[in-house]
Amino acid sequence: EQYVYPIHRLDRKTSGLLLFALDAPTAAAIQNAIIQQEIHKEYLAIVRGYFPESILVDHPLQNDRMKTQEAVTAFQLLQTTELPIPFGKHATSRYSLIRAFPKTGRMHQIRKHCNHLRHPIIGDRPHGCNKQNKLFKEKWNMTQMLLHAHKMKLTHPASKRELVLEAAPSDIFQKSLDLLKLRL
């Protein structure tokens, strides 16, 4: 039996990469590297609307204790799609596949920043679009949030080797890509 130290956790609804250490000194070293922004984290998300080509969001967020904290996320558009599904006042439904690179690690940071840009992540509650979430549930029986922790790059504290860790998209995320005719 081995105790593991959680380092990179995810919101319950987010799929993807988790990171654990086998000992306290390694966990502390990696957590310090995260604080120093020496670890590159990459997420994938499917959002409502046509997202900007690239954008850096430097928008403070409040934590659960109502304390305002610095929060910075870089975003990059990968692909857009438009479906012939009327939605609200629009004749079609538009979506984007994006990459998110959080520079800070605040609770629900990517979710809140996407919502701040008016491009909420599909399936996100409470930061998403309830009407889009309802559409996905009724049309495709999908209720999962389409946010995926895809990749992490870090230097191992003991070996000093660069590690590139990747998690393939979940079955639900992949099904959503297929339904929306999006490709990674």
KACORLIN-V401808 format. One record per pair of residues at least 24 apart in sequence whose ideal C-beta (glycine too) atoms are under 7 Angstrom apart, sorted by sequence separation. I is the first residue (numbers start at 1). GAP is how many residues later the second one is. D is the distance in whole Angstrom. If there is no record, write none. Layout:
# KACORLIN-V401808
i=I gap=GAP d=D
i=I gap=GAP d=D
This chain:
# KACORLIN-V401808
i=7 gap=24 d=6
i=51 gap=24 d=7
i=53 gap=24 d=5
i=75 gap=24 d=7
i=121 gap=24 d=6
i=122 gap=24 d=5
i=52 gap=25 d=7
i=75 gap=25 d=5
i=121 gap=25 d=6
i=148 gap=25 d=5
i=51 gap=26 d=5
i=121 gap=26 d=5
i=73 gap=27 d=6
i=74 gap=27 d=4
i=146 gap=27 d=6
i=73 gap=28 d=7
i=144 gap=28 d=5
i=73 gap=29 d=5
i=74 gap=29 d=7
i=50 gap=30 d=5
i=73 gap=30 d=7
i=142 gap=30 d=7
i=146 gap=30 d=5
i=72 gap=31 d=4
i=72 gap=32 d=5
i=71 gap=33 d=5
i=70 gap=34 d=6
i=142 gap=34 d=7
i=71 gap=35 d=5
i=73 gap=36 d=6
i=111 gap=36 d=7
i=69 gap=37 d=6
i=73 gap=37 d=6
i=110 gap=37 d=6
i=71 gap=38 d=5
i=140 gap=39 d=6
i=73 gap=40 d=5
i=71 gap=42 d=7
i=63 gap=43 d=7
i=64 gap=43 d=7
i=88 gap=43 d=7
i=50 gap=44 d=5
i=63 gap=44 d=6
i=49 gap=45 d=5
i=51 gap=45 d=4
i=61 gap=45 d=5
i=50 gap=46 d=6
i=48 gap=47 d=6
i=49 gap=47 d=7
i=51 gap=47 d=5
i=47 gap=48 d=7
i=61 gap=48 d=6
i=87 gap=48 d=7
i=46 gap=49 d=6
i=47 gap=49 d=5
i=46 gap=51 d=6
i=47 gap=51 d=6
i=61 gap=51 d=5
i=44 gap=53 d=7
i=45 gap=53 d=5
i=59 gap=54 d=6
i=44 gap=55 d=6
i=45 gap=55 d=6
i=43 gap=56 d=7
i=57 gap=56 d=5
i=42 gap=57 d=6
i=43 gap=57 d=4
i=59 gap=57 d=6
i=42 gap=59 d=6
i=57 gap=59 d=7
i=41 gap=60 d=7
i=57 gap=60 d=7
i=41 gap=61 d=6
i=45 gap=65 d=7
i=37 gap=66 d=6
i=43 gap=67 d=6
i=47 gap=67 d=5
i=51 gap=68 d=5
i=45 gap=69 d=7
i=49 gap=70 d=5
i=34 gap=71 d=6
i=48 gap=71 d=6
i=47 gap=72 d=4
i=48 gap=72 d=6
i=47 gap=73 d=6
i=47 gap=74 d=5
i=48 gap=74 d=7
i=47 gap=75 d=7
i=45 gap=76 d=5
i=46 gap=76 d=5
i=48 gap=81 d=5
i=48 gap=84 d=5
i=95 gap=85 d=5
i=97 gap=85 d=5
i=11 gap=97 d=7
i=83 gap=97 d=7
i=81 gap=99 d=5
i=46 gap=100 d=4
i=81 gap=100 d=5
i=45 gap=101 d=6
i=81 gap=101 d=5
i=45 gap=102 d=5
i=79 gap=103 d=5
i=43 gap=104 d=6
i=44 gap=104 d=5
i=79 gap=104 d=7
i=43 gap=105 d=6
i=43 gap=106 d=6
i=44 gap=106 d=5
i=43 gap=107 d=6
i=42 gap=108 d=5
i=42 gap=109 d=4
i=41 gap=111 d=5
i=40 gap=112 d=7
i=39 gap=113 d=6
i=40 gap=113 d=4
i=39 gap=114 d=7
i=39 gap=115 d=4
i=33 gap=121 d=6
i=30 gap=124 d=7
i=44 gap=125 d=7
i=30 gap=127 d=6
i=29 gap=128 d=4
i=46 gap=130 d=6
i=13 gap=131 d=7
i=14 gap=131 d=6
i=26 gap=131 d=6
i=13 gap=132 d=4
i=16 gap=132 d=5
i=17 gap=132 d=4
i=26 gap=132 d=7
i=14 gap=133 d=5
i=15 gap=133 d=5
i=16 gap=133 d=3
i=17 gap=133 d=7
i=19 gap=133 d=7
i=14 gap=134 d=7
i=16 gap=134 d=6
i=46 gap=134 d=7
i=14 gap=135 d=6
i=17 gap=135 d=6
i=10 gap=139 d=6
i=8 gap=144 d=7
i=17 gap=148 d=6
i=17 gap=150 d=4
i=16 gap=151 d=4
i=15 gap=155 d=4
i=15 gap=158 d=6
